[in-house]
Amino acid sequence: MKRLLFLLALAACLDGAAQEHTGPWTLDDCIARALERNISLQQRDLQVRQQEIELDNARGSRLPSVSSSLSENFSFGRGLTADNTYSNTNTTSTGLNVGASVPVFQGFRLKNAVRQGELNLEAATADLGAARDNIRVAVAQAFVQSLYNLELLDVARRQVSIDSLQTERLVQLERSGKASPAEVAQQRAELGQSRLGATRAANNLHLSLLDLAQLLELPSAEGFTIVRPEAAVEGILLPAPESVYADAVAERDVIRAEELRRDASEWTVRMAKGAFLPSLSLSGGVGTNYYTMSAAPSASFFDQMKNNFSQFLGLSLSVPVFTGRQNRNQVRAATLSQHYQTLQLEQTKKTLFKEIQQAWSNAVAAQERYASGLEAAQAARDAFELVKGRYENGKANVAEFAQSRDAMLRADSEVVQARYELLFGARLLDFYSSGEMTF
């Protein structure tokens, strides 16, 4: 038996380990993991469940309420008798009652509360969808930042490779007497700076991967790597912000949530107005009791319980006449809340349009920078090759070589940055329109 339990536990461990992601992560992998494990999304899901309970309470308030009671009373000492004298008597009484109450009419407040609860539940569900969208954008942004830092690390390593080759060349020339020790020392200093830059680039990449891993709720960023997507940016057509906004208003959960809250506020006003109407409830029940008194004969317990059995049925009508302005102020407060939700919806729409405009402007600027950056990078590479040839022939010094090399690598870095900003901006606009975030 112990061996069987051990094998089952081992199989469970192996199954759990098999479900863990291995190898480089794609953007889709990262988004799927974040949607599954992110704590803020789990909190949003709990809020949805809380609204489900609130709605169930609202629906249950229309059902009858039933209660039962059982009482046992004892009385000792002197007491007034039926002939207006006092005597020492001991009495006991037992009572059993079952009653029910049904709301017949409550000024439509119960019906309105149910409708309000339904809208609040839909709004909470839309909030969960909006939170999922925010997670997708945050993960995509962190993913792109990691890709950018990965490209910068490649540029920095290329700089180290260039300086390493030049250092080796000068060392050989020094041995043959064709280069001075000062030139070698200067080149080694440049190599040291290049290695320092590569170290900084590696640290920046590690930090960006750490940020991404934390979004995915990974226990550690050790061994965490990402896949470089084969996404081309040449020929990307950026849609107009107005068309993107039109699609986003119809599809985005953040807008849907505010619309639902605005609609729910209307039912809150109706509930408040219902307090001015009469309320009618129906009640009924059954009961019986058993009574004994010392020094007096009494029927048996079962006979009394049978003979004292009674039923009752009643209607209760309540008409509000004056409530200290409570009802009026509740209506006023609900109306103000309705106006606030209307303004909140408009503000959310304006914020969304500003976000789309900003994303479009950034993408357009990145597209222009990418196009001009390609030309500048090619010119910088051509200039570097010329200076490199002169340097190797002794017609340029280390400072000129380093300046030309830095200009080339800086131009390459700007092209990389513009490329990923354009890629992210274009995909972000697609996300606003369709809700998809893929490279």
C-alpha positions in Angstrom: 0.0 0.0 0.0 2.8 2.4 0.9 4.5 1.6 -2.4 1.3 2.4 -4.3 0.9 5.7 -2.6 4.5 6.6 -3.3 4.0 5.8 -7.0 0.9 7.9 -7.2 2.6 10.8 -5.5 5.6 10.5 -7.9 3.2 10.4 -10.9 1.5 13.5 -9.6 4.8 15.3 -9.2 5.9 14.3 -12.7 2.6 15.4 -14.2 2.9 18.8 -12.5 6.4 19.2 -13.7 5.4 18.3 -17.2 2.9 21.1 -17.2 5.6 23.7 -16.4 6.7 25.6 -19.5 10.2 24.8 -20.7 12.3 26.6 -23.3 12.0 30.1 -24.6 8.6 31.9 -24.1 6.6 33.5 -26.9 4.4 36.5 -26.4 1.3 34.2 -26.5 2.9 32.0 -23.8 3.6 35.0 -21.6 0.0 36.4 -22.0 -1.6 33.0 -21.3 0.5 32.5 -18.1 -0.2 36.1 -16.9 -4.0 35.6 -17.4 -3.9 32.4 -15.5 -1.7 33.4 -12.5 -1.9 37.2 -12.1 -3.1 38.0 -8.6 -5.0 41.2 -9.6 -7.0 39.2 -12.0 -7.8 36.7 -9.3 -9.0 39.6 -7.1 -11.2 40.8 -9.9 -12.7 37.3 -10.3 -13.5 37.3 -6.6 -15.3 40.6 -7.1 -17.4 39.0 -9.8 -18.3 36.2 -7.4 -19.2 38.7 -4.8 -21.6 40.4 -7.2 -23.2 37.0 -8.0 -23.9 36.7 -4.3 -25.4 40.2 -4.2 -27.7 39.3 -7.1 -28.8 36.1 -5.4 -29.6 38.1 -2.3 -31.7 40.5 -4.4 -33.6 37.7 -6.0 -34.1 35.9 -2.7 -35.7 39.0 -1.1 -38.8 38.3 -3.2 -39.3 34.9 -1.6 -41.2 34.2 1.6 -39.4 34.2 4.9 -40.3 31.4 7.3 -39.3 31.2 10.9 -40.2 29.0 13.9 -39.9 29.4 17.6 -40.1 27.2 20.7 -40.4 28.7 24.1 -40.4 27.4 27.7 -41.3 29.7 30.6 -41.3 29.2 34.4 -42.8 31.4 37.0 -42.3 31.2 40.8 -43.6 33.0 43.9 -46.6 35.1 44.8 -48.9 36.3 42.1 -52.3 37.8 41.6 -55.1 35.3 41.1 -58.4 35.5 39.2 -60.3 36.5 42.4 -58.0 39.5 43.0 -56.0 37.8 45.8 -52.3 36.8 46.1 -51.1 33.3 46.5 -47.9 31.3 46.0 -48.1 29.5 42.7 -45.7 27.9 40.3 -46.6 28.0 36.6 -45.0 26.6 33.4 -45.8 27.3 29.8 -44.6 25.8 26.5 -45.2 27.5 23.2 -44.5 26.4 19.6 -45.0 28.7 16.6 -44.3 28.7 12.9 -44.8 31.8 10.8 -44.2 33.1 7.3 -44.2 36.5 5.7 -44.4 37.2 1.9 -43.7 40.7 0.4 -46.7 41.4 -1.9 -45.8 44.9 -3.0 -42.8 47.0 -2.0 -43.0 49.9 -4.4 -41.2 48.0 -7.1 -38.1 48.1 -5.1 -37.5 44.4 -5.1 -37.9 44.2 -8.9 -35.6 47.2 -9.4 -33.0 45.8 -7.0 -32.8 42.6 -9.0 -32.3 44.5 -12.2 -29.7 46.6 -10.6 -27.9 43.5 -9.3 -27.9 42.0 -12.8 -26.3 45.1 -14.3 -23.8 45.3 -11.5 -22.8 41.7 -12.1 -22.4 42.4 -15.9 -20.3 45.5 -15.0 -18.0 43.4 -12.7 -17.6 40.9 -15.4 -16.7 43.7 -17.9 -14.2 45.0 -15.3 -12.6 41.6 -15.3 -12.4 41.7 -19.1 -10.8 45.2 -18.9 -8.3 44.0 -16.4 -7.4 41.1 -18.7 -6.9 43.7 -21.5 -4.6 45.7 -19.3 -2.6 42.6 -18.4 -2.2 41.8 -22.1 -0.9 45.3 -22.8 1.5 45.3 -19.8 2.9 41.9 -20.8 3.3 42.9 -24.4 5.1 46.1 -23.4 7.4 44.3 -21.1 8.0 41.7 -23.8 8.9 44.4 -26.3 11.2 46.1 -23.8 13.0 42.8 -23.3 13.4 42.3 -27.0 14.8 45.8 -27.3 17.3 45.2 -24.5 18.2 41.9 -26.2 19.0 43.7 -29.4 21.0 46.3 -27.6 23.0 43.5 -26.0 23.8 42.1 -29.4 25.0 45.6 -30.5 27.1 45.9 -27.4 28.7 42.5 -28.0 29.4 43.4 -31.6 31.2 46.5 -30.3 33.3 44.2 -28.0 34.0 42.0 -31.0 35.2 44.9 -33.1 37.4 46.2 -30.3 38.8 42.8 -29.6 39.9 42.3 -33.2 41.5 45.7 -33.3 43.3 45.1 -30.0 44.7 41.8 -31.2 45.8 43.5 -34.5 47.6 46.3 -32.6 49.3 43.8 -30.3 50.7 42.0 -33.3 51.8 45.2 -34.9 53.5 46.2 -31.6 55.4 43.0 -31.6 56.7 43.8 -35.1 57.5 47.4 -34.1 54.7 48.9 -36.3 52.5 50.2 -33.4 53.5 52.0 -30.3 52.6 50.9 -26.7 50.5 54.0 -26.4 48.3 53.0 -29.3 47.8 49.5 -27.8 47.0 51.0 -24.4 44.4 53.3 -26.0 42.8 50.4 -27.8 42.7 48.3 -24.7 41.0 51.2 -22.9 38.4 51.2 -25.7 38.0 47.5 -25.3 37.4 47.9 -21.6 34.7 50.5 -22.2 33.1 48.2 -24.7 33.0 45.3 -22.2 31.6 47.6 -19.6 28.9 48.7 -22.0 28.1 45.0 -22.7 27.9 44.3 -19.0 25.4 47.2 -18.6 23.4 45.9 -21.5 23.3 42.4 -20.0 22.1 43.9 -16.6 19.4 45.9 -18.4 18.2 42.8 -20.2 18.1 40.9 -16.9 16.1 43.6 -15.2 13.6 43.7 -18.1 13.2 39.9 -18.1 12.7 40.1 -14.3 9.9 42.6 -14.7 8.3 40.3 -17.3 8.7 37.3 -15.1 7.1 39.1 -12.2 4.1 39.9 -14.4 3.8 36.2 -15.1 4.0 35.4 -11.4 7.1 33.2 -12.0 9.1 32.3 -8.8 12.4 33.4 -10.4 13.7 34.8 -13.7 16.6 32.4 -13.7 16.6 30.5 -17.0 13.8 32.7 -18.3 14.3 33.5 -22.0 12.0 34.8 -24.7 11.6 34.1 -28.4 12.5 36.7 -30.9 9.5 37.0 -33.2 10.0 37.2 -37.0 7.8 40.2 -37.3 8.5 42.6 -40.2 7.8 46.3 -39.8 8.3 47.3 -43.4 5.1 48.3 -45.1 3.0 48.5 -42.0 -0.1 50.5 -42.6 -1.3 52.4 -39.5 -5.1 52.9 -39.3 -6.6 56.3 -38.6 -7.2 56.9 -34.8 -10.8 57.8 -35.5 -11.5 54.3 -37.0 -9.6 52.6 -34.2 -11.7 54.6 -31.7 -15.0 53.6 -33.3 -14.1 49.9 -33.0 -12.7 50.3 -29.5 -15.9 52.0 -28.2 -18.0 49.1 -29.4 -15.6 46.4 -28.3 -13.6 47.5 -25.2 -14.7 46.1 -21.9 -13.7 49.3 -20.1 -16.4 51.2 -22.0 -18.9 48.4 -21.5 -18.4 48.4 -17.7 -19.0 52.2 -17.4 -22.1 51.9 -19.6 -23.5 49.1 -17.4 -22.8 51.2 -14.2 -24.6 54.1 -15.8 -27.6 51.9 -16.5 -27.5 50.4 -13.0 -27.6 54.0 -11.5 -30.9 54.5 -13.3 -32.4 51.6 -11.4 -31.0 53.0 -8.2 -33.0 56.1 -8.8 -36.1 54.0 -9.3 -35.5 52.1 -6.1 -35.2 55.4 -4.2 -38.5 56.7 -5.7 -40.2 53.4 -4.7 -39.8 54.4 -1.1 -42.6 56.9 -1.6 -45.1 54.1 -2.5 -47.0 52.0 0.0 -45.8 48.5 0.9 -48.0 45.5 1.4 -47.0 42.2 3.0 -48.9 39.0 3.7 -48.1 37.0 6.9 -49.5 33.8 8.4 -48.6 31.1 10.8 -49.7 28.4 13.2 -49.0 27.9 16.9 -49.9 26.0 20.0 -49.0 26.0 23.7 -49.1 24.0 26.9 -49.8 25.5 30.4 -49.7 24.2 34.0 -50.2 25.8 37.4 -49.4 24.4 40.8 -52.4 23.3 43.0 -54.7 23.4 39.9 -55.7 20.6 37.6 -54.5 20.8 34.0 -55.1 18.7 30.9 -52.3 16.5 29.6 -49.5 17.9 27.4 -50.8 16.3 24.2 -54.4 17.3 24.8 -53.4 20.9 25.4 -51.2 21.0 22.4 -54.1 19.7 20.3 -56.8 21.9 21.8 -54.7 25.1 21.8 -53.7 24.8 18.2 -54.4 28.1 16.3 -53.8 29.7 12.9 -53.5 33.3 11.8 -53.4 35.1 8.5 -52.9 38.9 8.1 -52.2 41.7 5.7 -50.0 44.6 6.6 -50.1 47.9 4.6 -47.5 50.6 5.3 -48.0 54.1 3.8 -45.0 56.5 4.1 -46.4 59.9 5.2 -43.3 61.7 6.5 -39.8 60.2 6.9 -37.8 63.2 7.9 -36.8 63.9 4.3 -35.0 60.6 4.2 -36.8 59.4 1.1 -36.4 62.7 -0.8 -32.7 62.9 0.0 -32.2 59.3 -1.1 -33.8 60.2 -4.5 -31.6 63.3 -4.8 -28.4 61.3 -3.9 -29.3 58.5 -6.4 -29.9 61.2 -9.1 -26.5 62.8 -8.4 -24.9 59.3 -8.6 -26.6 58.8 -12.0 -25.2 62.1 -13.3 -21.7 61.1 -12.0 -21.8 57.8 -13.8 -22.8 59.5 -17.0 -19.9 61.9 -16.7 -17.6 58.9 -15.8 -18.6 57.2 -19.0 -17.8 60.3 -21.0 -14.5 60.7 -19.2 -13.6 57.1 -19.9 -14.4 57.5 -23.6 -12.2 60.6 -23.8 -9.4 58.8 -22.0 -9.6 55.9 -24.4 -9.5 58.3 -27.4 -6.4 60.1 -25.9 -4.7 56.7 -25.5 -5.4 55.8 -29.1 -4.2 59.1 -30.3 -1.1 58.8 -28.3 -0.4 55.3 -29.5 -1.0 56.4 -33.1 1.3 59.4 -32.8 4.0 57.3 -31.2 3.7 54.7 -34.0 3.8 57.3 -36.8 6.9 58.9 -35.2 8.6 55.5 -34.8 7.8 54.7 -38.4 9.4 57.9 -39.6 12.4 57.4 -37.3 12.8 53.8 -38.6 12.8 54.9 -42.2 15.3 57.7 -41.7 17.3 55.6 -39.2 17.9 52.9 -41.8 19.5 55.4 -44.1 21.5 56.9 -41.3 22.6 53.5 -40.1 23.8 52.5 -43.6 25.7 55.8 -43.9 27.3 55.3 -40.5 28.3 51.8 -41.5 29.9 53.0 -44.7 31.7 55.8 -42.9 32.9 53.3 -40.3 34.3 51.0 -43.0 36.3 53.9 -44.5 37.7 55.0 -41.1 38.4 51.4 -40.2 40.5 51.1 -43.4 42.3 54.3 -42.7 42.9 53.2 -39.0 44.3 49.8 -40.0 46.6 51.6 -42.5 47.8 54.0 -39.9 46.1 57.1 -41.4 43.6 57.5 -38.5 44.1 57.4 -34.7 42.2 55.5 -32.0 40.0 58.4 -31.2 38.8 58.8 -34.8 38.2 55.0 -35.0 36.2 55.0 -31.7 34.1 58.0 -32.7 33.2 56.4 -36.0 32.5 53.1 -34.4 30.3 54.7 -31.7 28.4 56.6 -34.4 27.7 53.4 -36.3 26.5 51.5 -33.2 24.4 54.4 -32.0 22.7 54.5 -35.3 22.1 50.8 -35.2 20.6 51.2 -31.7 18.3 53.9 -32.8 17.0 51.7 -35.6 16.4 48.9 -33.2 14.5 51.2 -30.8 12.4 52.7 -33.6 11.7 49.2 -35.0 10.3 47.9 -31.7 8.4 51.1 -30.9 6.8 50.8 -34.3 6.0 47.1 -33.8 4.5 47.7 -30.4 2.5 50.8 -31.6 1.1 49.0 -34.6 0.1 45.9 -32.5 -1.4 48.2 -29.8 -3.7 49.9 -32.4 -4.7 46.4 -33.6 -5.4 45.5 -30.0 -7.7 48.5 -29.5 -9.6 47.5 -32.6 -9.8 43.7 -32.3 -8.6 42.8 -28.8 -5.8 40.7 -30.2 -2.2 41.2 -29.1 0.2 39.1 -31.2 3.5 39.6 -33.0 
